[in-house]
Amino acid sequence: MAKNERNYEKNGQASYSGIADTKHYKEAIRHLQIELVKVQRHVVETGSKILIVFEGRDTAGKDGTIRRFVKYLNPRETRVVALAKPSVQELSQWYFQRYVKHLPSAGEMVFFNRSWYNRAGVEKVMGFCSDDEYEEFMTTVPYFEQMLRHAGIHLFKYYLDIDRHEQETRLEARRDNPLKQWKMSAMDGVALAHWDDYSLARNQMFLRTSSPESPWIIVKADNKKLARMNLIQHFLMQLEYPGKKHEILHPDPDIVFPFLEDDLHNGRIAP
């Protein structure tokens, strides 16, 4: 077999760094999806509560990544939460209230496609919340997440990071693809114009809401396939479950890594 047809194996271990554009991508993802099925079985049997938050700029690849996560999971114990803009009634509620009702019950895995961190991103940048509301959120969200942990919820926070050129390319492709018209929103038109504002808001979010107990995990997502594979590997590495295949779980630390303040200056995160 040709070398480039087996480059996902190295020294008996999985190495996915070179296969994102080959036919073996699907095979590699399939092996990881088998591991996810094992995880769900264990979650159901133990009554665990898994909550995964996906954040990132528009077009960062959140939808596609979540689809690969849930493709073979039992829908009775799996939920994807992607909330629309808040109603008038919801705007009058405690900010976290609309999210609390979607938290996982025992035996469930819940995926938030954007989350309460809207307040730290789009709401801050576009002026959809006041400065006082923003500051209250940034001050209280660590306590909110501490409450989730104390309630037995395993929280994972992933930020998919892309550079400006990649976002521009993906926005153009979205506009030109009739099958992706549902993804278009008013925010797409101003995403690039507010690039620097979003970067500043993102950086503040990392600095003020990442902690050893509830870290932000950065995923370099300019290459969607590599991002998906490494993110799933990282998630699986955090859990113990029967039949775990450690040999295929080696996420690339240059693609997926916990946030450190130095990352804002060393080029690991898009400016």
C-alpha positions, 0 to 999 in steps of 0.5 A: 500500500502506498505511503500516502494511503496509510499516513494516518498510522505511525508507529502503531498509533494514529497520526491524522496530521496529513490526511485531511484531504484524502479519502482516509478522512472518512475512515479516521472519523469513523473510528472516532465516531465508534469511540463516541458511541462507546462514550454515550453507552457509558454516559447512559449506564452511569447517569453522567451529564455531558455538556459541550459548548461550541463557540467561534466566529461565523463560519468557524465550522461549529455546525459541521463539527457537531454533525460529526459528533452526533451522527451515530449517537442515539437521539434519545440521549443526545440533544443539539441546542441552537437558540434563536434570538431571545424573545421579549419575555426572555429578555426580561428574564435572568440572563442564564434562564433560557439556557438552564432549561436545556442543560443535560439530565442524567444519561444525556449529552447536550451540544450547545451551538453557541451558548451564554457566551453570546453576551461576551461576543456578538451582544458586546460587539453589536451593542445588543447588551449594555455595558452593565449587562456585559460586566455582570455576565463576565463577573458571574459566569464563572460562578454559574459554571461552578454551579454546573460542575457542582451539579455533576455536569461535565462542561467542555468549552471549545472555541473554533478559531479561524483567520480573517482570510478564511472567514472571508472565503467561507462567507463568499462560499456560503453566499454562493451555495444555495444549499447553505442559504439557511445559514445566512444572517444579518450578522454575516454582512458585518462579521468582517467589518467588525473583525477587530472588535470580535477579536478584542471581545474574544480575548477578554472572554478568554482572559476572564472566563478561562480557568483550570476548572473550566478552561477554554480549549482553542481549536485551530479551524482553518482546516475543517477536517483536521479541526474536527478530528483533533477536537473529537480526539481531545474530547475523548481523551478527557473521559474514561470509558470501557473499551477506550482505544488510546492508540487512536487518540493523539490530538495535535497540540498545535491544533487543539490546546488549552488557552494561555494568556501568551497565546494572545501574543505568540501567533497561536490565535488569529489576531 
